[in-house]
Amino acid sequence: MKKILKYLLFIFIAINLLILISGKSWIYKAISITYLKGHTSSYIHDFIHFPANTIEAGTHQEWIIAKGYNKANLPEFIKPINKELETFAFLVIINDSIKYEEYWHGYSEDSASNSFSMSKSHISTLTGVAIKDNIINIDDKVCDFLPEYCGKTEKNLTIKNLLTMSSGLNWNESYYNPLGKIAEAYYGNNLKKLVMNLKVIEPPGKVFKYYSCNTQLLAFILESVTGKSINEYASEKLWIPMGAKHPALWNTDKKEGDEKAFCCINSNARDFARIGKLYMNNGNWNGIQIIDSSYALQATSAADLLDKDGNKNLNYGYQFWITNYKDLDIYYARGLWGQYVICIPDKDMIIVRLGRKYGKSLEDGHYEDFYQFIDAALEMYD
């Protein structure tokens, strides 16, 4: 027994030395937030364990409640899916009016949760705002704003390359590597250092590769040109004019640090739905043109790229996911564990689903539950 204890102590000391020598001390934070709290990865209410800046709200603009609100019933087929995947919010909006909403597991219309990568669609929208305000151009070079990207292979990298996830940067998006870049971005405390040291290793603008670093660089560019933190810019240009009910929290890498722009806006189903309404109305919010209609169209259309297998990109625009299902053109914001704001223009329908788990990943780049939630809403109201 003593030998075993000594052996375990030796392993423990060795692991800690390796962590400290490698400079990956953020691993301790990751362990304390996940394994020591009964989780094996990130989760939708982990935002309470990170520092955050506030996206301030202004005057609340209430959603219209549709005639026949909550009169339809959820289809039977979706109920076991909701149970298995621990859905806690399901919201259907038609013609800009809430037709159906239901909450589970103690959540309500005012409950905040982590949107994860749905935040990417908000960063794209803020980029569209800056383009509309003529402070940046979509073809501007990243080098014009971030001198770290003026190297030989980096100097031709553009804002559009970042928007379309075709930067060619040396990033790894593996969510299963506890020592990888995405884990460090999520749990670490120096986002700038992490993403400013990247290099372009493949020709930009050619191949779609989903990298969170692209979104983070867009945020740093926006901060550079506006002179505002990204939470302040989001408040001024989105949360206030779109009449969000509640302030949102945007997690940062450290106290008073940089927002984790690639993820981590924490809000509620009704306020998340507002970005869907904005795009469904071609960038216009109740008479205010927040982004140009041309940008809204391009953002929600497939970018002219190849995917990693050499096929034509059909799935991604400017930080929005895209598909065609049942002869319906659909675009949506998507976050880890099945956070969705789904827009179906032909039906004038927005679907918001929030939850703790997602379904099986499919070969077409989407998830099984994504289609199931669409099927449920269409069965209810088509």
Secondary structure in CASP SS format (residue, H / E / C, confidence):
PFRMAT SS
TARGET T0000
AUTHOR 0000-0000-0000
METHOD secondary structure of the structure
MODEL  1
M C 1.00
K H 1.00
K H 1.00
I H 1.00
L H 1.00
K H 1.00
Y H 1.00
L H 1.00
L H 1.00
F H 1.00
I H 1.00
F H 1.00
I H 1.00
A H 1.00
I H 1.00
N H 1.00
L H 1.00
L H 1.00
I H 1.00
L H 1.00
I H 1.00
S H 1.00
G C 1.00
K C 1.00
S C 1.00
W H 1.00
I H 1.00
Y H 1.00
K H 1.00
A H 1.00
I H 1.00
S H 1.00
I H 1.00
T C 1.00
Y H 1.00
L H 1.00
K H 1.00
G C 1.00
H C 1.00
T C 1.00
S C 1.00
S C 1.00
Y C 1.00
I C 1.00
H C 1.00
D H 1.00
F H 1.00
I H 1.00
H H 1.00
F C 1.00
P C 1.00
A E 1.00
N E 1.00
T E 1.00
I E 1.00
E C 1.00
A C 1.00
G C 1.00
T C 1.00
H C 1.00
Q C 1.00
E C 1.00
W C 1.00
I E 1.00
I E 1.00
A C 1.00
K C 1.00
G C 1.00
Y C 1.00
N C 1.00
K C 1.00
A C 1.00
N C 1.00
L C 1.00
P C 1.00
E C 1.00
F C 1.00
I H 1.00
K H 1.00
P H 1.00
I H 1.00
N H 1.00
K H 1.00
E H 1.00
L H 1.00
E C 1.00
T E 1.00
F E 1.00
A E 1.00
F E 1.00
L E 1.00
V E 1.00
I E 1.00
I E 1.00
N C 1.00
D C 1.00
S E 1.00
I E 1.00
K E 1.00
Y E 1.00
E E 1.00
E E 1.00
Y E 1.00
W C 1.00
H C 1.00
G C 1.00
Y C 1.00
S C 1.00
E C 1.00
D C 1.00
S C 1.00
A C 1.00
S E 1.00
N E 1.00
S C 1.00
F C 1.00
S C 1.00
M H 1.00
S H 1.00
K H 1.00
S H 1.00
H H 1.00
I H 1.00
S H 1.00
T H 1.00
L H 1.00
T H 1.00
G H 1.00
V H 1.00
A H 1.00
I H 1.00
K H 1.00
D C 1.00
N C 1.00
I C 1.00
I C 1.00
N C 1.00
I C 1.00
D C 1.00
D C 1.00
K E 1.00
V H 1.00
C H 1.00
D H 1.00
F C 1.00
L C 1.00
P H 1.00
E H 1.00
Y H 1.00
C C 1.00
G C 1.00
K C 1.00
T C 1.00
E C 1.00
K C 1.00
N C 1.00
L C 1.00
T E 1.00
I H 1.00
K H 1.00
N H 1.00
L H 1.00
L H 1.00
T C 1.00
M C 1.00
S C 1.00
S C 1.00
G C 1.00
L E 1.00
N C 1.00
W C 1.00
N C 1.00
E C 1.00
S C 1.00
Y C 1.00
Y C 1.00
N C 1.00
P C 1.00
L C 1.00
G C 1.00
K H 1.00
I H 1.00
A H 1.00
E H 1.00
A H 1.00
Y H 1.00
Y H 1.00
G C 1.00
N C 1.00
N C 1.00
L H 1.00
K H 1.00
K H 1.00
L H 1.00
V H 1.00
M H 1.00
N C 1.00
L C 1.00
K C 1.00
V E 1.00
I C 1.00
E C 1.00
P C 1.00
P C 1.00
G C 1.00
K C 1.00
V E 1.00
F C 1.00
K C 1.00
Y C 1.00
Y C 1.00
S H 1.00
C H 1.00
N H 1.00
T H 1.00
Q H 1.00
L H 1.00
L H 1.00
A H 1.00
F H 1.00
I H 1.00
L H 1.00
E H 1.00
S H 1.00
V H 1.00
T H 1.00
G C 1.00
K C 1.00
S C 1.00
I H 1.00
N H 1.00
E H 1.00
Y H 1.00
A H 1.00
S H 1.00
E H 1.00
K H 1.00
L H 1.00
W H 1.00
I C 1.00
P C 1.00
M C 1.00
G C 1.00
A C 1.00
K C 1.00
H C 1.00
P C 1.00
A E 1.00
L E 1.00
W E 1.00
N E 1.00
T E 1.00
D C 1.00
K C 1.00
K C 1.00
E C 1.00
G C 1.00
D C 1.00
E E 1.00
K C 1.00
A C 1.00
F C 1.00
C C 1.00
C C 1.00
I E 1.00
N E 1.00
S E 1.00
N C 1.00
A H 1.00
R H 1.00
D H 1.00
F H 1.00
A H 1.00
R H 1.00
I H 1.00
G H 1.00
K H 1.00
L H 1.00
Y H 1.00
M H 1.00
N C 1.00
N C 1.00
G C 1.00
N E 1.00
W E 1.00
N C 1.00
G C 1.00
I E 1.00
Q E 1.00
I C 1.00
I C 1.00
D C 1.00
S H 1.00
S H 1.00
Y H 1.00
A H 1.00
L H 1.00
Q H 1.00
A H 1.00
T C 1.00
S C 1.00
A C 1.00
A C 1.00
D C 1.00
L C 1.00
L E 1.00
D C 1.00
K C 1.00
D C 1.00
G C 1.00
N C 1.00
K E 1.00
N C 1.00
L C 1.00
N C 1.00
Y E 1.00
G C 1.00
Y C 1.00
Q C 1.00
F C 1.00
W E 1.00
I E 1.00
T E 1.00
N E 1.00
Y E 1.00
K C 1.00
D C 1.00
L E 1.00
D E 1.00
I E 1.00
Y E 1.00
Y E 1.00
A E 1.00
R E 1.00
G E 1.00
L C 1.00
W C 1.00
G C 1.00
Q E 1.00
Y E 1.00
V E 1.00
I E 1.00
C E 1.00
I E 1.00
P H 1.00
D H 1.00
K H 1.00
D C 1.00
M E 1.00
I E 1.00
I E 1.00
V E 1.00
R E 1.00
L E 1.00
G E 1.00
R C 1.00
K C 1.00
Y C 1.00
G C 1.00
K C 1.00
S E 1.00
L C 1.00
E C 1.00
D C 1.00
G C 1.00
H C 1.00
Y E 1.00
E H 1.00
D H 1.00
F H 1.00
Y H 1.00
Q H 1.00
F H 1.00
I H 1.00
D H 1.00
A H 1.00
A H 1.00
L H 1.00
E H 1.00
M H 1.00
Y H 1.00
D C 1.00
END
